[in-house]
Amino acid sequence: CSTPTFVISSDSEEEDYGEDDHEDEEEEEEEASSRENEEEKKAERMLKIMKEKIPAAMTIYGYELDIVLLDYFRENVMEKEENALLKAAEDWVSGHYDILILGWEVKDKRQAYIRDMEEGGRWPGENKWEKEEVASELEAQVLAHLMEELLLECC
C-alpha cells in the first residue's frame, strides 16, 4: 500500500518541478520585457530632451532625425551615461562630430565616411558580400565561356 502512495507523490512532485520551470521562464520574460520598456522610456525621454535643446535642427530634419536619434539612444542607453549620449547626439546634429570619430582608424577618410553615410546611408565596405557574390558569378561566367571556346576549337 505504501508503494503506490510513494509513486503518486513522486508524480505530483514532478509536476511541481515543471510548473516551477514554467514560472522561472515567465519571470525571465517579464524581466526582459521590463528592461526593454525601461530602455524605450529612457530613449524617448532623451529624444524629448534633444527636441527641447535644438528645436530648429529637429524641425529642419523632421521625422527621419527622430528615428535615427531614437535608434541611437535605444542601442546605447544601457551602455553609456545619459549626458554623454545627449552631448554626442547634439554634437552630431549640430555638425560638430569630430569628437565622435576619434576612434576611427583611418583619420584621412573620416570626412568622406561621414559624407557618404549622410548621402547614401551606408558605411563603406558594407556591400562586401555583394561584391564577392558578383565576382564569383563573373568568374563562373568567364570560365564557362573560355571552356566553351576551348571545346569548339578542339572539336
C-alpha positions as CSV (number, residue, x, y, z in Angstrom):
1,C,0.0,0.0,0.0
2,S,2.8,2.4,0.8
3,T,4.5,1.8,-2.6
4,P,1.6,3.2,-4.7
5,T,1.4,6.2,-2.4
6,F,5.1,6.9,-3.0
7,V,4.7,6.7,-6.8
8,I,1.7,9.0,-6.7
9,S,3.5,11.6,-4.6
10,S,6.5,11.3,-6.9
11,D,4.4,12.1,-9.9
12,S,3.0,15.1,-8.2
13,E,6.5,16.4,-7.3
14,E,7.5,16.1,-11.0
15,E,4.5,18.2,-12.0
16,D,5.5,20.8,-9.4
17,Y,9.0,21.0,-10.9
18,G,7.5,21.5,-14.3
19,E,5.4,24.4,-13.0
20,D,8.5,25.9,-11.3
21,D,10.4,25.8,-14.6
22,H,7.5,27.5,-16.4
23,E,7.2,30.2,-13.7
24,D,11.0,30.8,-14.0
25,E,10.7,31.3,-17.7
26,E,7.8,33.7,-17.3
27,E,9.8,35.7,-14.7
28,E,12.7,35.9,-17.1
29,E,10.4,37.1,-19.9
30,E,8.9,39.7,-17.7
31,E,12.3,40.9,-16.6
32,A,13.4,41.2,-20.3
33,S,10.2,43.0,-21.2
34,S,10.7,45.3,-18.2
35,R,14.3,46.1,-19.3
36,E,13.1,46.8,-22.9
37,N,10.4,49.1,-21.6
38,E,12.9,50.9,-19.4
39,E,15.3,51.3,-22.4
40,E,12.4,52.6,-24.6
41,K,11.3,55.1,-22.0
42,K,14.8,56.4,-21.5
43,A,15.4,56.7,-25.2
44,E,12.1,58.5,-25.7
45,R,12.9,60.9,-22.8
46,M,16.3,61.6,-24.3
47,L,14.7,62.3,-27.7
48,K,12.4,64.8,-26.0
49,I,15.3,66.5,-24.3
50,M,17.0,66.8,-27.7
51,K,13.9,68.3,-29.2
52,E,13.9,70.9,-26.4
53,K,17.7,71.6,-26.7
54,I,17.9,72.1,-30.5
55,P,14.3,72.6,-31.8
56,A,15.5,74.3,-35.1
57,A,17.5,71.3,-36.2
58,M,14.8,68.9,-35.2
59,T,12.3,70.9,-37.3
60,I,14.6,71.0,-40.3
61,Y,15.3,67.3,-40.4
62,G,12.0,66.2,-39.1
63,Y,10.8,62.6,-38.6
64,E,13.9,61.0,-40.1
65,L,16.1,62.6,-37.5
66,D,13.7,61.5,-34.7
67,I,14.1,57.9,-35.9
68,V,17.9,58.0,-36.2
69,L,18.3,59.6,-32.7
70,L,15.8,57.2,-31.1
71,D,17.6,54.2,-32.6
72,Y,20.9,55.6,-31.4
73,F,19.6,56.2,-27.9
74,R,17.9,52.7,-27.7
75,E,21.2,51.0,-28.7
76,N,23.4,52.9,-26.3
77,V,21.1,53.8,-23.3
78,M,22.2,50.9,-21.1
79,E,25.9,51.1,-22.0
80,K,26.7,54.8,-21.8
81,E,25.9,57.6,-19.5
82,E,22.8,59.6,-20.5
83,N,24.6,63.0,-20.5
84,A,27.4,61.6,-22.8
85,L,24.7,60.3,-25.2
86,L,22.9,63.6,-25.3
87,K,26.1,65.5,-25.9
88,A,27.2,63.2,-28.7
89,A,23.8,63.4,-30.4
90,E,23.7,67.2,-30.0
91,D,27.2,67.5,-31.5
92,W,26.3,65.2,-34.4
93,V,23.1,67.1,-35.2
94,S,24.9,70.4,-34.9
95,G,27.6,69.2,-37.3
96,H,30.4,69.0,-34.6
97,Y,31.2,65.4,-34.9
98,D,34.9,65.5,-34.7
99,I,34.9,64.2,-31.2
100,L,32.6,61.3,-32.2
101,I,35.0,59.9,-34.8
102,L,38.3,60.0,-32.9
103,G,38.4,56.2,-32.7
104,W,38.2,55.7,-36.4
105,E,41.3,54.0,-37.7
106,V,41.7,56.0,-41.0
107,K,41.8,59.6,-39.9
108,D,42.1,60.9,-43.5
109,K,38.9,59.3,-44.6
110,R,36.6,60.5,-41.7
111,Q,35.0,63.3,-43.6
112,A,34.4,61.1,-46.6
113,Y,32.9,58.4,-44.5
114,I,30.5,60.9,-42.9
115,R,29.6,62.5,-46.2
116,D,28.9,59.0,-47.7
117,M,26.8,58.0,-44.8
118,E,24.8,61.1,-44.9
119,E,24.2,60.9,-48.6
120,G,23.6,57.2,-49.0
121,G,23.1,55.9,-45.5
122,R,25.7,53.2,-45.9
123,W,29.1,52.5,-44.4
124,P,32.0,51.9,-46.8
125,G,32.6,48.2,-47.3
126,E,29.0,47.3,-46.3
127,N,28.4,45.6,-49.6
128,K,31.4,43.3,-49.3
129,W,29.4,40.1,-49.6
130,E,27.6,41.6,-52.6
131,K,30.9,42.3,-54.3
132,E,32.1,38.8,-53.6
133,E,29.0,37.3,-55.0
134,V,29.2,39.4,-58.2
135,A,32.9,38.5,-58.5
136,S,32.2,34.8,-58.1
137,E,29.4,34.9,-60.6
138,L,31.6,36.8,-63.1
139,E,34.3,34.3,-62.6
140,A,32.0,31.4,-63.3
141,Q,30.7,33.1,-66.5
142,V,34.2,33.8,-67.8
143,L,35.3,30.2,-67.0
144,A,32.3,28.8,-68.7
145,H,32.8,31.0,-71.8
146,L,36.5,30.0,-72.0
147,M,35.7,26.3,-71.7
148,E,33.1,26.6,-74.4
149,E,35.6,28.3,-76.8
150,L,38.2,25.7,-76.0
151,L,35.8,22.9,-76.7
152,L,34.7,24.5,-80.0
153,E,38.4,24.9,-81.1
154,C,39.3,21.3,-80.2
155,C,36.3,19.7,-81.9
